[in-house]
């Protein structure tokens, strides 16, 4: 049997282990020219944006050639949780941290230490640090490696910090000898390792003649440590959710063996009032008593006392994050509630994990940056300042003081607590994501097989678990001009009331209120799907109001929203709302808007997409001066998001819609009423709203209102006031839900025994092709099925497709049609296609070439008696067999319709700020083989980095920004990608570095060369309406014009350079 060469034969996890174990040189090599499968894994693991950044740094490092290491030696030390930990059984290595699938199966127990914390517990096996997590530390390694000799040092962060310091001494000698100058850049716990090394080996430190730059190091501890030890920190809850073998108590028992964590408890020398944290009896008095080893607490106290004088102000520098909600004290000595975040005081004078009071060292210069603790090693301002700090000990790229209004003032505690609630909202989203991932993995039928989707989900779960300690997820840092999680210092607080009503959305009399009338009603709409359920009910209601003489024949095809959808007036693109006036003649209807919120392609609306939809819907309603929105819980239909996930997305969307401080005071919704007819679902929505961290109590009272007025500010920049259902109402809904469930079960049983052919609601299947991946999503009469990915060679699909139509007989056609169906259609979608419901195929221009009508899947034989021969086999006539084969074809077994959709419409983006943003598209080295141009990609990286450096140097003072899109190499820089970007977004500058070809006989066929000789010519450029105003073409022959001037006339196709001027380019620089 041939060895497989497809994606399944590539060991993704083994490759990731190589990445994590790589030093600066090896990491650069892995990123510089990865094979296609390697690049796929790197993009999945890092995310596209982070991969582009790392790849660009690797290219820059390669382009420095002989200059690497000229500025000296640097050791980079990670923080807590920042090293990969692997268990060894002989030569066999099993990565435990961070491999989510191992944690899911109880692998956390493999990290348990023995009683004194010096080694691994009995029966666990040897565990060692085997790499530094490049998702957090890859950028800082490669950015310094351009001009420095960089060595990443990883250690076992579970164990005593003094053990790691001893290992660091050995490694420094091994790497640099005993007298070479060496600097250290340390993040978080790594700074304690470095200071411990300095304390233990003072002569070595003096001989190194280096500097120590600490990024958010908890020099005097952190209150996140007692919150982790007691289970109050959400990280512990996430670990427990991800572990199907251990409960919360068992997870805590494992964490309580980590000696290194105790050494980061708040120092009693700095804060004598917190001395009870070092008494094991304190943890035994909690509501759920915990057994914390006194020996570890004693060791931690002694460590703080011993390390206290390890300060070298002349050679140490501290970089502190600020403006993030950070635990900073125990409120009113509330020792019995340490397992609740309510017991802790909160400040914005911290990075989210370390308060300044416990991070800064006396006499050590401190710089400040508005950043989260886990994102300090990848912050662009920090990276830009490190070279100056290491060389000269000072920098002007970071301020040495915080903005005065950042964390001080009478309302500081209230703002900090409110900001913490926002972070808890993200934690709630993380928990929902982890729970969904675990449930999906438990139901997998393909064993331990890895797919790109699973690998990507694992990485998202890993980032969710380590949120705040390590780097934030890529999607949270992609918003232009803002750092994820930052709390605006000048924003106007926004509060939105939220109500829940048990009613039908079309029956406004049952939920409209007199104090604030409903002036907007919203339902969701999928692309290409006929209005059903709540949307269908609203469609019927307003269509009946519009009917002549108040009459309606009940034909849904004549309803107004249905007709708008069929005519393409209502598209349903993601995040694009459609508004029409409410025509009903009833109190409050005048001026009321009906909003149809676009949900995009069926099966692709996850929590991020729903957030976009809610944001655009609510922002638009706010601009229309609407105050009270009544809506179903859009996004939570059958088979789609859970109610808690949908509520999280709704709250996030409401927050983003009202986040513009210029509009927030007046132009936002005041109230959102969720209307739900199903009693069970109403109870679930109520529970999700009551548990959401962003909510506040609606019944504030005059005393609280007075306190807020005296403070001069509201409690938080955004909050929802949810008026929860009363106990009596919940009990009533529960009784009705139980009664309906019994009735429904009986009805379903009766329906299942009846003729299944009566259901004519269509099944809608959306199909798209991206590279070698077919994307499938489906929506049926009762469920929305999440998107599925099928990786298969498109050429193989088209070969079978061609054989299908060329088959000479029915049997061969059926065989090829069945093969095509099994190649393409995901296994869990086949059951959805096995009935008699009509099928609507939503295809793009590529997948439209597939003969879907002739695709075949075996259908069950229903309602036909069969006879059997003596062997028990069915005896069918030739006619019956022919009928079976014909019935297996899609087009002959049910009605089949195609809908062609465009893939060019992008998801909407937030409105651009009033201040200027310059958008630049950089395209570099798009050719392969002989068309590859040495140095072109290096040029692209340098240009993009130079332009982006403006944001770290000048953006804060000018308010302007440069936004760069990078398309490097033949995988990214394809003709389709370049034209797609130019079509879809307005760019100001286009920079091209590559080959160009001038065709003398046909100037219109001259153009930039992509791939293996493919041209982007004047013909294609003439199709672009929004060409950048400035084009720099560093490509030979791109500026040549025909020699014969007499040939120039209006009818002649322009040459390549002239095509830009014909499209309105003001400046064209070329070679």
PAVO-794945 format. One record per residue (C-alpha): x, y, z. Coordinates in steps of 0.02 Angstrom, whole numbers, plus 50000, padded with zeros to 5 digits. Each point is the difference from the previous one (the first is absolute). Layout:
% residues N
XYZ...
% end
This chain:
% residues 1071
500005000050000500675017149955500515011550140498755014250013500665017049951498485010750037499685010950150499644984950111501824993849983500735016150068500224999950190499405017350052500394997550184501774994149968500295015549894499305011450136501194991850125501445004549882499395018049997499875001350190501724992150026500835011149869501275013350045500075016549905500974992949851498924984449984498385009850019500555012049863500394985449884498324991750033499075016149960501065006049854499564987449865498744987550072499334985949893498145001549958499474988150139501145008750124499315017049953498234993650022500404994250177500935016150041498535010449942498794989250097501075000650156500445018550000498555007149900500255008749833500445017250070501254993550127500774988249872500245014549880500885009950135501144985550049500364995649819500455018149966501205000250147500824984149936500215007949829500765015650078501194989650102500554990649844500255016349907501255006750131501234986849941501675002550089499395013250123499084988250118500595000150180501045015749978499195008950147500274986650131499204985350089498244999350070499114986550102498105000249993499084992150148498154996049996498715002050136498864988050093499174987349884501145006049859501014984049976499484983949919500024985650127500204982149941499994983250090501344987449953499854981250009501704994549945500245007849829498155002749974499445018150020498215005350038499655018649995498795004750139500075019050007499285007249891499184985849908498155001950025499494982449948501154992850135499275011750130498274994749944500424982050042500625004350174501815003449954500135013950129500314986750133501654996649912500625016950062499744996150186501565002250106500504989950153499695006050177501505011550014499855006149820501764994849953499494986949872498564991649913498724990050097500154981150008499394991249844499975015849897501654998049909501335013049968499335016949942501165012849921499865016949917500234996749815499695016749917499405017950013498245003749936500315009649840498225006649989500475012050140501885001449983500334997149814499955018449954501165006050137501244986249957500045004049814499915018950016501575000250109500844986249898500165011749852501505008650081500324990150160500574982650042498404994150086499794984550107498284995750072500114991650170498584988950056499734992650172498744989750098498885013750070499204988050125501584998150103500995010950118500665015649914501734996850073500094983849900499685009549839501325013050047501314986350018499554993149829500135017649927501785001650066500484983749913499215005349836500825017249998501704991750021499594987549864499415013249876501185014650031501444994550111500455008250164500465017749949498945005149850498775014650027498234993450015498335009150019498394992250064498225004149946498764991450117498114999350002498954997550156500684985750107501565000049891500535016350083500014991250168501084986249925501215013349938500075009250168500244983550089501454996249882500745017150041499814996550186500754982649990501415004349880500495018250031501754998049926499304992549841498755014349985501355013050022501104991449870498554999749876499975019249995498204999049941498295007050035498424991750061498385006149919498474993650093498294999649917498624999850130501004989850126499084997350167501545004850101498995000950160498674987649946498265000549925498254998050070499614988849853500954986250092498814998750149498555001349878500724985149904500374990050157498195002350058499184997549830499375018049987501035003349843499094994949841501554990949938499654986150124498194998649945500564998749818501244986350042498634990450088498815002149852501344993549884500344984650107498704986249990500914989650131500175012250145498825011550092500425017250068500634993550168501154987549916500695013249882500385011250149500894985750089501174998449850500315018849992500375000450187501574989749968500795013549889501325007550116500465014049880498255007350008500105002750189501595010149975498945012949909498775002850142499925018350054501505003950110499605002750184501505011650005499175012049879498234997550066500014994050181498094999450003499984984849885501024989050118498524987850023500304994349820501524990850069498984990250127499254983649938498555002050122499405015149900499584988549853499154987750115498705013050053499325002849823498224995449955500764984749919501534996550110501634996749910501554990850058501505010749955501734993550053500745010950137501774995249945499735008449832499345015850084501505000550118501184997549853499175014349907500155012050149501844995850019500265002449812499295017750005501115004750147501544992649917499715008249829499505017150066501725008249978500344992849826499855017149920501255008149880499225016949951501415004449881499754984349896498164995950022498505007049907498164996650030498605001449871498275000750077498344997649914498595011250058498165004049977499484981950028498924993850144501214992150124499734992150171500965010550126499444995750178498804990150110498465010750035499665002850184501084984950044498664988749925501004984050026498534988049998499525005049822501684998349912499194987949878498945014349932500645014849900498845011050104501254998350143501355009249903500265018549970500305005049819501055013749922500435005949824501805003150056500524983149935500114988849848498574988550046501104988050100501295010450093499595016450091501345013349993500154999950189500614982049992500955000849836501145015150007501674999750091500685014550101501235010449898499754990049840499475010749849498224995949948499185002549830498144998449966498954992949859498124997949983500044981049985499464983550075501234989650099500034985549877500195011549849501515009950064501274988949907499145003249834499495018250022500725009949853500505014950108500924988550119500894991049859500495016649922500755006050165500984984450048501505003249890500265017450074499734993650177501264986149980501315010949918499805016350095498864996550149498755013449947498685002649865498835013849946498804987749919499124996550165499435012650131500674999650178498335005050072498184995249973498685012249937499315008850154498214994649966500414981949967499694992750172499815013650129498545010150064498484997250109499214987749878501564989549969499424984850100498305000149914500785001349827501234986150041498624988550063498985003749844501504996349890500214983550092498194995849957500425002649816501464987950016498874987550088498845001249851501434994249890500354986050123498184994649986500194999349811501594989850024499094987650112498614998049871501304996849865500924987150106498394991150047499464999249818501714993349948499994986450134498254994449954500474999249817501574990050035499034987650108498844996349854501354998449866499944983949903501715000949921501044996250152501555010350029500185005349819500515018149986499225012149878500465018149969498355004950079500374990350160501765007250009499315017749981498684996950133501324992950117501025015749981498505011250036499624989850155501825000950057499985018949982498355000850094500744990150145501565010850015499115016649970500895014050091501544989750043500544997349820499585008449836498215004249955499114991649853500435007449830498225005149959499925011050156501555009749946499515002749820498935015450025500895015149930500635013550114499584991750166500784987350113498874985850049499195002450166500555018050030498825010850100499705017249924500445013850121498865013049924498504989549945498235004150052499254985950105498604990449914498654989850085498684990249906498474992550080499604982049952498324991750023499334982749961498184997149954499074983749969499025004349843499924998649811501065012849907498585004349882498805003850144500645017150055498565002950121500704986350113501705008150025499905018649956500155011850148499325017050039501555007050086501104997149847499024994349846500794987449883500605009649847500964985849914499704981449975501384988549937500114982549929501424991049911500154994949817501214987749919500665002849825498844991849874498814992650129498135003049992499305008450158499494987050129499654999150186500085017350082500445008849838498564991049914498815005250140500505018449983499874998349810498214993650015499505013350126500605015149902499464992649833498234998050064500035018150055500535005149824498714989349911498615009149908498425001450107500914990850139499894983549906501394987549971499874983349913501324992450116501204996249856501725002950078500775002849828499015016249992500605006550169501025015949992501624994250082499964983949898499815009949840501405011850049501124984950031499534991749836500365016049903501685002450086499475016050087500314991350167501624990649977500424993850175501875003349985500884998850167499755015650104498965009449871498325005150077498485004449895498665011750067498195002949954498615009150092498744990350105498365002049902498844993450136498635011650062500234997950187500585011050143501865003749990500224993549823500255017349925501865002649978500424982250049501284991149891500084981849950501834994749992500584984749903501754995650062501134991249874500794983950065500964995249844500194982549931499074986350094501124990050116501355013450015499275011450133501054997250156500225011550149501205012249911498835001349851498505002850113500955013750092500265008949834498154998249957499445006950167501265014149994499445006149829498154997950041500075009350166501185013549937498835003449854498475000750113500925012050115500385011549854498164999349955499645006150178499114984050049499964996550186499094983550030500374984549897498914984550014500844984749926500094981450003501684993150056500735000449825501354987049971499324986950120498904990049883500014981050000501724993349962500815017050014500775008750152499494995550176498995013050095501495004750111501135002049847498695010549912499755011150153501885002450011500075005349817498515011650024500785008750149501655001749907499125007049847499015012450107501625005650082500885002649834498515009149926500005012650142501885001750022500215016249902500145013450136499365013549881498384990849973499824989650158499145013250105498465001849891500054989049845499824982550067498614988350049499345002150176499124983350015500024983049915498564988150032500264981949953498354992249948499884981050011498444989449978500784983350048499944997950189501554989050012501045011849895499385014950101500654991750159501694996849919500135018049941499565006250174501354989250075501305006049873499585018250034500034997850188501734991949991500785012049875501405009950086499605016349908498305001850083499625010750153498515000350117498575009949925499305005150169501385012250044499065010850125500215018250043501514997250111501024992249859499445013449879500565013450122501704991550022500254999349811499545018349984501255004850134501344989849913499715009849841499934984449893499034984249972500564983250064500724993549837500235004849816498704987149948498754989550097498304992149977498635002150128499064983749991498324998850087499954981450030498444989450002499264997550172499944983050086498134998549970500185003749815501414987449982498984986750087498535003349884501104998849846500764983850062498294991950023499475005249824501654994249926499804982750076498214998549937500515005449825501474988049998498844985550036498785005749866501415002549876500704982750031498314992449965499775010349842501734995449936499654981650027498395001549901500855010049863501424987549985498764986249963499095010549870500515003649822501685008950004499725007049828498815013450057501415011450061500455010949851501095012950089501635000649902501724995350062501265013449953501794994849972501345013449977501644994849915501595009849970501784995749950501545007950077501654992949941499754981250025498625001550129498164998749962498925009150127498284992750036498615007750104498194994650009498355006050068498484988850008498215002850055500514996850181501865003750019501505010149942501504988549978501715007750036501275001349861501004984749949501674999649908500464986549873501825000049943500184991849831500915003649837498795010349891500764992249844499484982750062498245006450028499935007249824500704983849926498584990050080498805013949949500554998349818499874981050005498245001750067499345009449849500984989349876499364983550069499154989749865498724990850109498935002650153500984988050110501645009249969499145016750025499314994150166501704993450055500885016349955498605010350078500124990050161501905001850002499845018849975498755000950143501124990350118501535010149951499175016750031498554999050122500514998950184499414984150084498945009050130499105009749864499474984849902498614995850121499305017449972499944996549813499174983150014498195005850006498805006649870500125018650040500505011349854501845004549994500655017649966501855000649954500845016750036501594999449894501375011949947500715001949826501214985350026498884987450086498645004049874501014989649875499634984350097498524989749934499035000250163498434994049912500874983749956500814997350169499304984350082499794993850176499144983350039498245003450063499004988250112498644990049917498365004850084498284992449981500414986349874499794981650037501394988449948500144981649976501504989450044500854985149922500584984850093501575009050057499005014150075500555012649868498795012649933499324995749828499785015849895499525001649820501095009449877498715014049999500065001250189501895000550001499985013549866498745009950101501114998550155501495006849905499005014249925499285004450169501765001550075500395015149890499685016550088499015007549857498844984949982499704996450184499475017550051499875017449927501715007949982500365018449972501645009249982500365017550066501585008549942500775011450130501505011749995501454997850120500635017849984498945008750132501035001350162499335000650177499635018150050501265009750099499745013250134499845017849932501725007849974500565012750129499965018549962501895000250003500994994849848500474981949962501184996849854499694982849924501434991449910500044983749901501744992149986500214985949873501684991349993500794985449906498434991949927500944988949876500544981950015501444990649921500905010949875498855014550038500565000950182500965016250029501374999850131499845014250124498215004549951499214992950157501345008150108499585016649917498154997450038500344996250183501115015450021498745011449916498544993250102500975001050164500585017649962498225005849968499314991250153501355007550110499095016649978498654993350116501224997550144500935016349972498725013049946498244992950015499765005150182500425018249965499195002449829498494988750014500404993149827500394981949959500724989449861499104983749963501044987649899499384984249913501404988049954499884987749855501694991249996500524984849899499024990149870498784992950128499355016950058500455011049852498874992449868499145009849864498324996250078500555006050172500735016349933498485004149895498854994650140500825012150121499965014249873498184996549960499414998850179500945013550093500635017249959501895000550009501035015949990501664991949954500474984249904501804993750008500514985749884501684990950001500214986349871500184996649815499075008749859499904995449817499765012049856499224993049841500505011249855498714993649877498575000850125500345013550129498334996550082500664982750043501485006950098499914997850187500644994150167500474981650007499184988650128500214981450033500804990749856499905013849871498205005850023499745018449957499025013550087499815011149850499245016549949498434990549951499704994950181500515016950069498705008349890498684990550098500495008350163499025015350052500955004150160501834999949952501205007750129500555017949969501844995450020500784984649919501814994950022500484986249878501754993350032499884988349852501075000749844499085005149841498455005750093500225017749934500394996149817498875007449867499934995649813501395007549895498835005349858499075015550061498884999349847499224984250067499275009450149498155003149975498424998750102499574982949932501654991850043500154990850164501155009850117501654992750056500224994550180500615016550070498725010349908498614989050067500305007250173499835017849939498434995349905499254994350166500405016350089501714996750077500805016750041501764993450030500824984849921501814995950041500724985549901501584992449928
% end
